[in-house]
Amino acid sequence: MKVIPCKIIRVPDDLASVTSYKPADEVNPSEVGMNQEEVQAIWAGVEDLYRSGIHPAISFCLRRQGKVVLKRAIGHARGNGPDDTPNTEKILATPDTPLCLFSVSKAVTAMLIHLLDERGQIHLMDPVGHYIPEFVASGKENITIHHILSHRGGIPVPPRNIDPEIIFNHDEIVQLLCKAKPVSPGGRRTAYHAITGGFILGEIVRRVTGKDIREFMRESVQDPLGFHSFNYGVPEKDTNRVAINYYTGIPLMFPLTTIIRRAIGASWEDAVRISNDLRFLQVIIPSANLFSTADEVSRFFQLLLNKGELDGMRIFNPLTIHHAIMEVGKPEIDRTVMIPMRYGAGMILGNKPIGMYGPFTQYAYGHIGFSNIFCWADPERDIAVSLLTTGKAMLGPHLIPLARLLMRISRYCKRKPMY
């Protein structure tokens, strides 16, 4: 019987030796209606996920009632990958280590689009071609911005047989998408736009504001909220601080390999390799390369929980948040990922009895990222959560600990009546 290999890391017996946090950053659980046992159970779930050997680094932040309950990192930002030797230099991850959010970037990009709508610079129901005239080619004249946001834009996958490194050339991929023939009319089918939608939305920002989306983010969100690393790519001086991503887990086989390549235009291994390329850290990829700490992305979702205001700074109007988290249609099988999904206009929504963010999370909204990255807000529990990981595995021994962690968060952050 053939044994399927699983790429895992070396997990030390003493997890405290690879755990980083400052007790002063975390409130007493009693301040947010929890007890120490409940908080410890949640953190023990993070430790169990790390013990699976799939993630060289995990950064985790949990806010409840606007206060930090857990803000910790475990593992190594660099140097403890499955192919590294014991002599490879190891750098511990800390809560200040920036990690790539991958597809969680989509939720943030979507909110910038909603902000333009709030300011009257665009209208979500306008055709994309109103702002990018060449986009109407090949029958795309009726595809709206809202269709793109809600993964119903009809262009879910990149053109076949493209070089995966085309993502480093914004203008070239935008023109390819403008020429592309849609696989379905706008609004007709739900199919996750893993890479494509972000480039179109980023181009709309550029055409409307005259600024790239990185600068628009800096002016509209990053600087007003005092975020250090919450943007697309990282400054050159910070590239050595970024956590490395590692290919881990059980190698994928057909049909998963075909689904992944079709969705992102690259193999799983190539996606991991590209994510560590210096160019990936420098360019703008609106759907995939926003870098942040777990604390900062948790603060961003706290901003949304607060209906657009954080630390006395208003970024969004409450109605803008409402538009972003409204369900756009009944749950249905997504034609890209081939599982049932609930979408808002830029957000992945939770569900009941089991949802993307744990059991009975029907009011939760946020996004997931490649791979095992979960960032969300749950107004019913008054929490803003970010789970950032550097092991890139779809299959492996981490799946059960991950499910248990999400269940513990849902269980120990008790619900309050919504209506």
C-alpha positions in Angstrom: 0.0 0.0 0.0 1.4 3.3 -1.1 1.9 5.9 1.7 0.9 9.4 0.8 3.6 11.8 2.1 2.6 14.8 4.3 4.9 17.8 4.6 4.9 19.0 8.2 7.2 21.0 10.4 9.1 20.2 13.6 6.9 21.0 16.5 8.8 21.6 19.8 7.5 19.9 23.0 7.6 23.3 24.8 5.1 25.5 22.9 5.9 28.4 25.3 9.3 28.6 23.7 7.7 29.5 20.4 4.8 31.7 21.7 5.0 35.4 21.6 2.6 37.9 23.3 2.4 40.6 25.9 -0.1 40.0 28.7 -0.7 43.7 29.0 -2.2 43.7 25.5 -5.0 41.4 26.6 -7.9 42.4 28.8 -9.2 40.5 31.8 -11.8 38.1 30.3 -14.4 39.3 32.8 -14.4 42.7 31.1 -16.0 41.1 28.1 -18.3 38.6 29.7 -16.0 35.6 29.5 -13.8 33.7 32.0 -10.2 32.6 32.0 -11.1 29.0 31.3 -13.0 29.9 28.1 -10.2 32.1 26.8 -7.6 29.5 27.6 -9.8 26.9 25.8 -9.7 29.0 22.6 -6.0 29.5 22.8 -5.5 25.8 23.4 -7.4 25.3 20.1 -4.8 27.5 18.4 -2.0 25.5 20.0 -3.6 22.3 18.8 -3.7 23.7 15.3 0.0 24.5 15.5 0.7 21.0 16.9 -0.7 19.5 13.6 2.6 20.5 12.1 1.0 22.2 9.1 1.6 25.8 10.0 5.1 27.1 10.6 3.5 30.3 12.0 0.1 31.2 13.3 -0.9 34.7 14.3 -4.2 35.1 16.1 -6.3 38.0 17.4 -9.7 37.9 19.1 -11.6 41.1 20.0 -14.9 40.9 21.9 -16.9 44.0 22.7 -14.1 46.0 21.1 -11.5 44.8 23.5 -8.5 42.5 22.8 -9.0 39.1 24.4 -6.2 37.3 22.7 -3.3 38.7 20.6 -0.6 36.1 20.2 1.7 34.4 17.7 3.1 30.9 17.8 5.8 29.4 15.6 8.4 30.8 13.3 8.1 33.5 10.7 11.1 32.1 8.9 13.2 29.0 9.1 11.1 26.1 10.3 9.6 25.0 7.0 9.2 21.3 6.3 12.2 21.4 3.9 14.4 23.5 6.2 17.2 21.8 8.1 17.7 22.0 11.9 20.6 24.4 11.1 18.4 26.8 9.2 18.2 30.2 10.9 14.9 30.5 12.7 13.1 33.7 13.4 10.1 33.6 15.8 6.8 35.1 14.7 5.4 37.8 16.9 2.1 39.7 16.9 3.9 42.4 14.9 5.0 40.1 12.1 3.2 41.0 8.8 1.6 38.1 7.0 -0.1 37.9 3.6 -3.9 37.9 3.9 -4.3 36.4 0.4 -8.1 36.3 -0.5 -9.0 38.2 2.7 -7.7 41.1 0.6 -10.9 40.8 -1.4 -13.1 41.9 1.5 -10.9 45.0 2.0 -10.8 45.8 -1.7 -14.6 45.5 -1.7 -14.9 48.0 1.1 -12.8 50.5 -0.8 -15.2 50.1 -3.8 -18.2 50.6 -1.4 -16.4 53.8 -0.1 -16.3 55.2 -3.7 -20.0 54.4 -3.9 -20.6 56.2 -0.6 -18.8 59.2 -1.9 -20.8 59.3 -5.1 -17.8 58.6 -7.3 -19.3 55.4 -8.7 -22.6 53.5 -8.5 -22.4 49.8 -7.8 -25.2 49.0 -10.3 -23.3 50.8 -13.1 -21.8 48.6 -15.8 -18.1 48.1 -15.4 -17.8 49.4 -19.0 -18.9 52.8 -17.8 -15.6 53.2 -16.1 -13.4 50.8 -18.2 -14.9 51.2 -21.7 -12.8 48.4 -23.2 -14.3 45.9 -20.8 -17.5 45.7 -22.9 -15.7 43.5 -25.5 -16.9 40.0 -26.1 -20.4 40.5 -24.6 -19.6 42.0 -21.2 -21.6 45.2 -21.6 -24.1 44.3 -18.9 -21.7 43.1 -16.2 -22.0 45.5 -13.3 -19.6 46.4 -10.5 -22.0 44.7 -8.1 -21.8 41.5 -10.2 -18.0 41.5 -9.8 -18.2 42.1 -6.0 -20.6 39.3 -5.5 -18.8 36.7 -7.7 -21.4 36.8 -10.4 -19.4 38.7 -13.0 -19.1 35.9 -15.5 -15.3 36.1 -15.6 -14.3 33.9 -12.7 -11.1 32.4 -14.1 -8.1 33.7 -15.9 -7.7 32.9 -19.6 -6.4 29.4 -20.1 -2.6 28.6 -20.3 -1.5 32.0 -19.2 1.9 32.5 -17.4 1.1 32.6 -13.7 3.6 35.5 -13.3 1.3 37.7 -15.4 -0.1 38.8 -12.0 3.0 41.0 -11.7 1.8 43.0 -14.7 -1.4 44.9 -13.8 -2.0 46.5 -17.2 -1.5 43.3 -19.1 -3.9 41.2 -17.1 -6.5 43.9 -17.1 -6.4 44.0 -20.9 -6.6 40.3 -21.1 -9.7 40.3 -18.9 -11.2 43.1 -20.9 -10.9 41.0 -24.1 -12.1 37.8 -22.4 -15.4 36.2 -23.3 -17.6 35.7 -20.2 -18.5 32.1 -19.3 -22.0 33.3 -18.3 -24.0 36.5 -18.4 -23.5 38.9 -15.6 -25.6 38.0 -12.5 -26.6 34.6 -13.9 -24.2 32.2 -12.0 -22.2 32.3 -8.8 -18.6 31.4 -9.4 -15.8 32.6 -7.1 -13.5 35.2 -8.9 -10.3 34.1 -7.2 -8.0 36.4 -9.1 -9.9 38.2 -11.8 -12.3 40.4 -10.0 -9.7 42.2 -7.9 -7.8 43.5 -11.0 -11.0 44.9 -12.4 -12.0 46.6 -9.2 -8.5 48.0 -8.7 -8.6 49.4 -12.2 -11.9 51.1 -11.5 -10.3 52.8 -8.5 -7.5 54.0 -10.7 -9.7 55.3 -13.4 -12.1 57.1 -11.0 -9.6 58.6 -8.5 -6.4 58.9 -10.6 -4.6 57.0 -7.9 -3.7 53.3 -7.6 -5.6 51.3 -5.0 -2.5 51.2 -2.7 -2.5 55.0 -2.4 -6.3 55.2 -2.1 -6.0 52.6 0.8 -3.3 54.6 2.4 -5.3 57.9 2.3 -8.7 56.4 3.2 -8.0 53.7 5.7 -4.4 53.0 6.6 -3.2 56.4 7.7 -6.5 57.6 9.3 -6.5 54.4 11.5 -2.7 54.4 12.1 -2.1 51.0 10.6 1.5 50.2 9.9 1.3 47.3 7.4 -2.3 47.2 6.3 -1.9 47.6 2.5 -1.2 45.9 -0.8 2.4 44.7 -0.7 5.0 46.0 1.8 7.6 48.8 1.7 11.0 47.7 0.7 12.4 48.3 4.2 9.9 45.8 5.6 10.3 42.9 3.2 12.6 41.0 5.6 10.0 41.2 8.3 7.3 39.4 6.4 6.5 35.8 7.3 7.4 33.2 4.6 4.7 30.9 3.2 5.4 27.2 3.1 4.0 24.4 1.0 2.7 21.8 3.5 0.2 19.1 3.9 -0.8 16.2 1.6 0.0 16.7 -2.1 -3.2 17.4 -4.1 -4.4 15.1 -6.8 -7.1 15.2 -9.5 -9.7 16.7 -9.5 -8.5 19.2 -6.9 -5.4 20.0 -9.0 -7.6 20.9 -12.0 -10.0 23.0 -9.9 -7.1 25.0 -8.4 -5.3 25.6 -11.6 -8.5 26.7 -13.3 -9.4 29.1 -10.5 -6.1 30.8 -10.0 -4.2 30.1 -13.3 -1.4 28.3 -11.4 -0.8 25.1 -9.5 -0.9 25.0 -5.7 2.9 24.7 -5.5 3.4 27.7 -7.9 1.0 29.8 -5.9 3.1 29.2 -2.8 6.3 29.9 -4.7 5.0 33.1 -6.2 3.7 34.4 -2.8 7.3 34.5 -1.6 8.7 36.2 -4.7 10.0 39.7 -3.9 7.9 41.0 -6.8 4.7 39.7 -5.0 5.7 41.8 -2.0 6.1 44.9 -4.2 3.3 44.9 -6.7 -0.5 45.5 -6.2 -2.7 42.5 -6.5 -6.1 43.7 -5.1 -7.5 40.2 -4.7 -4.5 38.6 -3.0 -1.6 40.6 -1.6 -2.7 42.7 1.2 -0.3 42.3 4.2 -1.3 42.9 7.8 -0.8 41.7 11.3 -3.6 39.8 12.9 -4.2 42.7 15.2 -4.7 45.2 12.4 -7.0 43.0 10.4 -9.0 42.4 13.6 -9.2 46.1 14.1 -10.5 46.5 10.5 -13.4 44.1 11.1 -14.0 45.8 14.5 -14.4 49.0 12.4 -17.1 47.3 10.4 -18.8 45.9 13.6 -18.8 49.5 14.9 -20.7 50.6 11.7 -17.8 52.4 10.2 -16.1 54.1 13.2 -13.0 53.2 15.2 -11.2 55.1 17.9 -13.1 58.3 17.1 -12.4 58.1 13.4 -15.2 57.6 10.9 -14.2 55.7 7.8 -17.6 54.4 6.4 -21.2 55.4 6.9 -23.3 52.7 8.6 -25.4 52.3 5.4 -22.2 51.4 3.5 -21.5 48.6 5.9 -25.1 47.4 5.5 -24.7 47.3 1.7 -21.5 45.3 1.9 -22.8 42.5 4.2 -26.3 42.0 2.7 -26.8 38.6 1.2 -27.0 38.9 -2.5 -28.8 35.6 -3.3 -29.8 32.3 -1.8 -26.9 29.9 -1.0 -26.0 27.8 -4.1 -23.2 25.7 -5.4 -20.3 27.9 -6.4 -19.2 26.9 -9.9 -15.6 27.6 -9.2 -15.0 25.9 -5.8 -17.9 23.5 -6.1 -19.3 23.9 -2.6 -22.3 25.9 -1.3 -21.5 29.6 -0.6 -23.2 32.6 0.8 -22.0 35.9 -0.5 -22.5 39.5 0.2 -21.1 42.3 -2.1 -17.5 41.5 -1.3 -17.9 39.3 1.8 -18.3 35.6 2.5 -21.2 35.2 4.9 -21.5 32.6 7.7 -24.4 30.2 8.0 -26.3 27.8 10.2 -26.1 25.1 11.5 -22.5 25.1 10.1 -20.9 28.0 8.4 -17.5 29.1 7.2 -16.7 30.6 10.6 -18.1 27.9 12.8 -21.5 26.6 14.0 -24.5 29.0 14.0 -22.6 32.0 12.5 -25.4 33.1 10.2 -24.8 36.8 11.0 -21.1 36.6 10.6 -19.3 38.2 7.6 -15.7 38.3 6.5 -13.4 36.3 4.2 -11.1 33.3 4.1 -7.7 33.2 2.4 -5.1 30.8 1.0 -5.0 28.7 3.0 -6.6 28.3 6.4 -6.7 32.1 6.9 -10.0 33.2 8.5 -10.9 36.8 9.2 -14.4 37.8 10.2 -16.8 39.8 12.4 -19.8 38.3 14.1 -22.3 40.9 15.5 -24.3 38.3 17.3 -21.2 37.5 19.5 -19.7 41.0 19.2 -16.4 39.6 18.1 -13.8 40.5 15.4 -11.4 37.6 14.7 -8.3 37.0 12.6 -6.5 33.7 12.2 -3.5 34.1 10.0 -1.3 31.1 9.0 1.7 30.4 6.8 1.3 26.7 6.0 -0.4 26.3 2.6 -2.2 23.0 2.8 -5.7 22.0 1.7 -5.5 18.5 3.0 -3.7 17.3 6.2 -3.9 16.7 9.9 -4.8 20.3 10.6 -8.5 20.0 9.4 -9.9 18.6 12.6 -8.0 21.0 14.9 -9.1 23.9 12.7 -12.8 22.8 12.9 -12.5 22.5 16.7 -11.0 25.9 17.0 -13.8 27.5 15.1 -16.3 25.6 17.2 -14.7 26.8 20.4 -14.8 30.4 19.3 -18.5 30.1 18.5 -19.2 28.3 21.8 -17.3 30.4 24.3 -18.1 33.8 22.7 -21.7 33.5 23.7 -24.4 34.9 21.4 -26.7 37.8 22.3 -30.2 38.4 20.8 -30.0 40.2 17.5 -33.6 41.3 17.2 
